[in-house]
Amino acid sequence: MSPVELKAIKGRGELRAQPPLPVTRRTTLRGTLFGNELLTTFRRWRTLALLAVLAAVPILVGIAVKIETSDGSQAGPGGGDGGPAFISQITNNGLFLVFTALAATLPFFLPMAIGVIAGDAIAGEANAGTLRYLLVAPAGRTRLLLTKYATVLTFCLVATLVVAISALTVGAILFPLGDLTTISGTQISFTDGLGRAFLIALVVAASLTGTAALGLFVSTLTNSGIAAMATTVGLLITVQILDQIPQLHAIQPYFFSHYWLSFADLMRDPVYWDDLTKNLGLQALYAAVFGSAAWARFTAKDITA
């Protein structure tokens, strides 16, 4: 039979050859491996629930600060309760809610969300029985692993922007906007502050690349998505606990979470770059080490399901 489409003509019993459909070079999002991964990830209720929780954190923080200041009380310099150094500035400028929300979500909420997505990347496919079929396609293991990692990194950026945009919206509704005072005490314009807020969001997203690589590596070690997610989140919590123990100060600078809050240095004038560069360099190192380990494990893994 000819490969062209054959159409039966009713009542005559004869077949008429139809011309082949025109071939187009346009590639849609759904037609690519990366596009399919993005659509699959962001259509899951679990992903939407994680983003909803992240978006709710700035709302709760903003309302709490608004209620506190409405009662006539206000946090002292530095937050007065161990919070970020700029939390006391929220009532003066709603843009500071962006910085406060990112500082509040970075130690736990954002890494937990990344750990869930990264931990389920490979193990979830193996548990569902779809990993074997993905590898049958001409994608190859290396390309599939890179696509999974790229999807997790995209989620890192989206999750961070969700927090920042939610905080900016709530800050604009509940508090005034305008020129703001940096941590150094100098004045900058609102436009400059907005640019720094966007840069801070990018730095926070980049700070999670090491966590994403760690979660992806753990995901290659098991066929249980739940076990991979729990292990990844457990490691994140353990590392952050160890980072608070004074007796471990000698090794703490090598923990991937040690310089996470260095993004606050972008709100200084001039900007302090030392801890920022250490943070980004450390994340690149973790991404390289655990990314290589994930590749070595995944390419040698026996896929039976």
C-alpha positions in Angstrom: 0.0 0.0 0.0 1.2 3.5 -0.9 2.4 5.6 2.1 0.1 8.4 1.0 -3.3 8.6 2.7 -6.0 6.5 1.1 -9.6 7.6 1.2 -12.5 5.3 0.5 -15.2 6.9 -1.8 -18.6 5.8 -0.4 -20.9 4.1 -2.8 -18.3 3.4 -5.5 -15.9 1.2 -3.6 -12.9 2.8 -5.2 -9.9 4.3 -3.5 -8.5 7.7 -4.3 -5.0 8.7 -3.3 -4.8 11.9 -1.4 -1.7 14.2 -1.6 0.5 14.1 1.5 0.1 16.8 4.0 2.5 19.7 3.6 5.6 19.4 5.7 6.4 22.4 7.9 9.6 23.2 9.7 7.8 25.1 12.4 8.4 23.4 15.7 5.8 23.9 18.4 6.4 23.7 22.1 4.5 20.5 22.4 6.6 19.0 19.6 9.9 19.2 21.4 11.2 17.0 24.3 11.8 20.1 26.4 8.4 21.5 25.6 6.7 18.3 26.5 8.5 18.2 29.8 7.5 21.8 30.6 3.9 21.1 29.8 3.8 17.9 31.8 5.5 19.5 34.8 3.5 22.7 35.0 0.1 20.9 34.3 0.5 18.7 37.4 -1.7 19.7 40.4 1.3 19.2 42.6 3.3 21.8 40.8 0.4 24.3 40.8 -0.1 23.6 44.5 3.6 24.4 45.2 3.4 27.6 43.2 0.2 28.6 45.1 1.9 28.1 48.5 4.9 30.2 47.3 2.6 32.9 46.1 0.7 32.9 49.5 3.8 33.5 51.6 4.3 37.2 50.5 0.5 37.7 51.0 0.7 36.4 54.6 3.9 38.4 55.4 2.4 41.6 53.9 -0.8 41.3 55.9 1.0 40.5 59.1 3.2 43.6 58.7 0.2 45.7 57.9 -1.7 44.5 60.9 1.3 45.0 63.2 1.8 48.5 62.1 -1.9 49.3 62.2 -1.8 48.3 65.9 0.8 51.0 66.5 3.8 48.7 66.8 6.6 48.3 64.4 9.7 46.0 64.2 12.8 47.7 65.1 16.0 48.0 63.0 17.0 44.7 61.5 13.5 43.3 62.0 13.9 43.0 65.7 13.0 39.3 65.6 15.9 37.9 63.6 14.3 38.7 60.3 15.9 40.3 57.2 17.6 43.6 57.7 15.1 45.4 55.5 11.8 44.0 57.0 11.3 47.2 59.0 11.3 49.2 55.7 8.3 47.5 54.3 5.9 50.0 55.7 7.9 52.8 54.1 8.1 51.2 50.7 6.2 48.1 49.5 9.2 47.1 47.2 10.9 45.9 50.3 8.3 43.1 50.6 9.9 41.5 47.6 13.3 41.2 49.4 11.6 40.1 52.6 9.5 37.5 50.9 12.5 36.0 49.0 14.5 35.9 52.3 11.6 34.2 54.0 11.0 31.5 51.3 14.7 30.8 50.4 15.7 28.9 53.5 12.8 26.3 53.3 9.8 26.9 50.9 11.7 27.4 47.7 14.3 24.6 48.3 11.5 22.2 49.3 9.6 23.0 46.1 12.7 22.4 44.0 13.5 19.2 45.9 10.0 17.8 45.1 10.2 18.6 41.4 13.9 17.5 41.0 13.4 14.4 43.2 10.5 13.2 41.0 12.2 14.0 37.7 13.6 10.5 37.0 12.3 8.4 39.9 8.7 9.5 39.2 9.0 8.3 35.5 10.5 5.0 36.6 7.7 4.5 39.2 5.0 5.3 36.7 6.6 2.9 34.1 7.1 5.6 31.5 10.9 6.0 31.8 11.5 2.9 29.6 9.3 4.3 26.8 11.0 7.7 27.0 14.3 6.0 26.4 12.9 4.0 23.5 12.5 7.3 21.6 15.6 8.6 19.9 16.3 11.1 22.7 19.0 9.2 24.4 19.8 9.1 28.1 22.1 12.1 28.1 19.6 14.3 26.3 16.7 13.2 28.5 18.7 13.9 31.6 19.7 17.4 30.4 16.1 18.1 29.5 14.9 17.0 32.9 17.6 19.3 34.5 16.6 22.2 32.2 13.0 21.7 33.3 13.9 21.8 37.0 15.9 25.0 36.4 13.0 26.6 34.6 10.8 25.7 37.6 13.5 27.4 39.8 13.1 30.6 37.9 9.3 30.4 37.7 9.0 29.7 41.4 11.2 32.6 42.3 9.4 35.0 40.0 6.0 33.9 41.5 7.3 34.9 44.9 8.7 38.2 43.7 5.6 39.2 41.6 3.2 38.2 44.4 5.2 40.3 46.9 5.4 43.3 44.5 1.6 43.1 44.0 0.8 42.9 47.7 3.4 45.5 48.5 1.9 47.9 46.0 -1.6 47.3 47.4 -0.8 47.6 51.1 2.1 50.0 51.2 3.4 53.1 49.4 5.9 52.8 46.5 8.7 55.3 45.6 12.3 56.0 46.1 13.9 53.6 48.5 16.7 53.6 51.0 19.4 50.9 50.6 20.9 49.0 53.5 23.9 51.4 53.3 21.6 54.4 53.9 21.7 55.9 50.4 18.7 56.8 48.3 18.0 55.2 44.9 15.1 55.7 42.5 12.1 53.3 42.4 13.2 52.2 38.9 16.6 51.4 40.1 15.1 49.5 43.0 12.8 47.6 40.7 15.8 46.6 38.6 17.7 45.4 41.7 14.6 43.4 42.7 14.6 41.6 39.4 18.3 41.0 39.7 17.9 39.6 43.2 15.2 37.2 41.9 17.6 36.0 39.3 20.3 35.5 41.9 17.9 33.6 44.1 16.9 31.3 41.2 20.6 30.7 40.4 21.2 29.9 44.1 18.9 26.9 43.7 20.8 25.3 40.8 23.0 23.2 43.2 19.8 22.0 44.9 18.3 21.0 41.6 21.4 19.0 40.6 21.4 17.3 44.0 17.7 16.4 43.7 18.3 15.0 40.2 21.1 12.8 41.4 19.0 11.4 44.2 16.2 10.8 41.6 18.5 8.5 39.6 19.2 6.4 42.7 15.7 5.0 43.2 12.6 4.0 41.3 10.3 5.6 44.0 9.4 9.2 43.4 8.2 9.7 47.0 11.5 8.3 48.4 13.5 10.6 46.1 11.5 13.6 47.1 11.7 12.8 50.8 15.4 12.1 50.6 16.1 15.4 48.8 14.1 17.5 51.2 15.6 15.7 54.1 19.1 16.5 52.9 18.2 20.1 52.4 16.9 20.4 56.0 19.9 18.5 57.4 22.5 20.7 55.6 20.8 23.9 56.8 20.7 22.6 60.4 24.4 21.8 60.2 25.0 25.3 58.8 23.8 26.7 62.1 26.1 24.8 64.4 29.0 27.0 65.5 31.4 24.0 65.9 31.2 23.3 62.2 32.2 26.8 61.1 35.3 25.4 59.3 33.2 23.4 56.8 30.1 25.6 56.6 31.4 27.8 53.7 31.2 24.7 51.6 27.5 24.0 52.3 25.4 25.0 49.3 23.0 27.0 51.5 25.7 29.0 53.3 25.7 32.0 51.0 22.0 31.9 50.0 21.1 35.2 51.8 24.0 37.0 50.2 21.5 38.5 47.7 20.9 41.2 50.3 24.3 42.6 49.3 22.7 43.8 46.1 20.7 46.3 48.2 23.9 47.9 49.4 25.5 51.0 47.7 28.0 50.1 46.5 27.1 46.5 46.0 29.2 43.9 47.9 30.2 41.2 45.4 32.4 38.9 47.5 29.7 36.6 49.0 27.6 36.8 45.8 30.4 35.5 43.7 31.2 32.8 46.3 27.5 31.7 46.2 27.3 31.5 42.5 30.6 29.7 42.2 29.6 27.2 44.9 26.3 26.6 43.1 28.2 26.0 39.8 30.5 23.5 41.6 27.5 21.6 43.1 25.8 21.6 39.8 28.9 20.2 38.1 29.6 17.5 40.7 26.0 16.2 41.2 25.2 16.7 37.6 28.1 14.5 36.6 27.2 12.0 39.3 23.6 11.9 38.0 24.8 11.4 34.4 27.2 8.6 35.4 24.4 6.8 37.4 21.7 7.3 34.8 23.7 6.2 31.8 24.7 3.0 33.6 21.3 2.3 35.2 19.4 -0.8 34.2 16.0 0.4 33.2 13.6 -2.5 33.8 10.3 -0.6 34.1 
